[in-house]
């Protein structure tokens, strides 16, 4: 992110969102993997991170993205907070199918 000249605030937002999603992957998905990629699109460069697990999946995505909702006793701000901190947020999940969450942060060049 430094090479792309992201500000310290932009870097902190992305690291915080990634940290929350990594924790969710471990806690709720039973582990998984993360994929990091430098990307370009429409005059922008960015960093894209995907968190992939083969856990139980999310039955109600809208509910899971609601501030304060938790299925595990936390504060309920992990998914919704990550969505606010990233420029792009894509959540793909279904019961029994695992979960993939992809976030991106963009910089004009």
C-alpha positions as CSV (number, residue, x, y, z in Angstrom):
1,X,0.0,0.0,0.0
2,X,3.0,2.3,0.6
3,X,4.1,1.7,-3.0
4,X,0.7,2.9,-4.2
5,X,1.0,6.0,-2.0
6,X,-1.9,5.3,0.2
7,X,-2.1,7.7,3.2
8,X,-1.6,6.3,6.7
9,X,-5.3,6.6,7.2
10,X,-6.1,4.6,4.1
11,X,-3.6,2.0,5.1
12,X,-5.1,1.8,8.6
13,X,-8.6,1.4,7.3
14,X,-7.6,-1.5,5.0
15,X,-5.5,-3.2,7.7
16,X,-8.3,-2.9,10.2
17,X,-10.9,-4.3,7.8
18,X,-8.6,-7.1,6.8
19,X,-7.9,-8.0,10.4
20,X,-11.6,-8.2,11.2
21,X,-12.3,-10.4,8.2
22,X,-9.3,-12.7,9.0
23,X,-10.6,-13.1,12.6
24,X,-14.1,-14.0,11.2
25,X,-12.5,-16.5,8.8
26,X,-10.8,-18.2,11.8
27,X,-13.6,-17.9,14.3
28,X,-16.7,-18.6,12.3
29,X,-15.3,-20.3,9.2
30,X,-13.0,-22.7,10.9
31,X,-10.0,-21.3,9.1
32,X,-9.4,-20.7,5.4
33,X,-7.1,-18.6,3.3
34,X,-6.5,-15.0,2.3
35,X,-5.5,-13.9,-1.2
36,X,-3.9,-10.5,-1.7
37,X,-3.7,-8.9,-5.1
38,X,-2.6,-5.6,-6.6
39,X,-5.2,-4.5,-9.2
40,X,-5.9,-1.9,-11.8
41,X,-9.3,-0.7,-13.0
42,X,-10.6,2.4,-14.8
43,X,-7.6,4.6,-14.0
44,X,-7.3,3.4,-10.5
45,X,-4.8,1.1,-8.8
46,X,-5.6,-0.7,-5.6
47,X,-5.2,-3.6,-3.2
48,X,-7.8,-6.4,-3.2
49,X,-7.9,-9.0,-0.4
50,X,-10.2,-12.0,-0.4
51,X,-10.9,-14.2,2.7
52,X,-12.2,-17.7,1.8
53,X,-13.4,-20.4,4.1
54,X,-15.4,-23.6,3.8
55,X,-17.3,-23.2,7.0
56,X,-21.0,-23.3,7.6
57,X,-21.8,-20.2,5.6
58,X,-24.1,-17.3,6.5
59,X,-27.8,-18.0,6.4
60,X,-29.0,-14.3,6.5
61,X,-26.5,-12.0,4.9
62,X,-28.6,-8.8,5.4
63,X,-28.8,-9.6,9.1
64,X,-25.1,-10.5,9.4
65,X,-24.3,-7.0,7.9
66,X,-26.5,-5.2,10.4
67,X,-24.5,-3.2,13.0
68,X,-24.7,-4.8,16.4
69,X,-25.8,-8.3,15.1
70,X,-23.5,-11.1,16.4
71,X,-23.8,-14.8,16.3
72,X,-20.8,-15.3,18.6
73,X,-21.0,-12.8,21.5
74,X,-18.8,-10.1,20.0
75,X,-19.8,-6.4,19.4
76,X,-21.4,-7.2,16.0
77,X,-19.3,-4.7,14.0
78,X,-16.9,-7.0,12.1
79,X,-18.6,-7.4,8.8
80,X,-20.5,-4.1,8.8
81,X,-17.3,-2.3,10.0
82,X,-15.2,-3.9,7.3
83,X,-17.8,-2.9,4.7
84,X,-17.6,0.8,5.8
85,X,-13.8,0.8,5.8
86,X,-13.3,-0.6,2.3
87,X,-14.0,1.0,-1.0
88,X,-15.4,-2.2,-2.4
89,X,-17.0,-5.0,-0.4
90,X,-18.4,-8.3,-1.8
91,X,-19.8,-11.0,0.4
92,X,-20.7,-14.4,-1.1
93,X,-22.0,-17.0,1.2
94,X,-24.7,-19.6,1.6
95,X,-25.5,-22.2,4.3
96,X,-23.2,-25.2,3.9
97,X,-21.2,-23.5,1.2
98,X,-18.6,-21.4,3.1
99,X,-18.0,-17.7,2.8
100,X,-15.9,-15.5,0.6
101,X,-15.5,-11.8,1.5
102,X,-13.5,-9.6,-0.9
103,X,-12.5,-6.0,0.0
104,X,-10.6,-3.5,-2.1
105,X,-9.1,0.0,-1.5
106,X,-8.5,2.2,-4.6
107,X,-6.1,5.0,-5.4
108,X,-6.3,7.2,-8.6
109,X,-3.1,7.4,-10.6
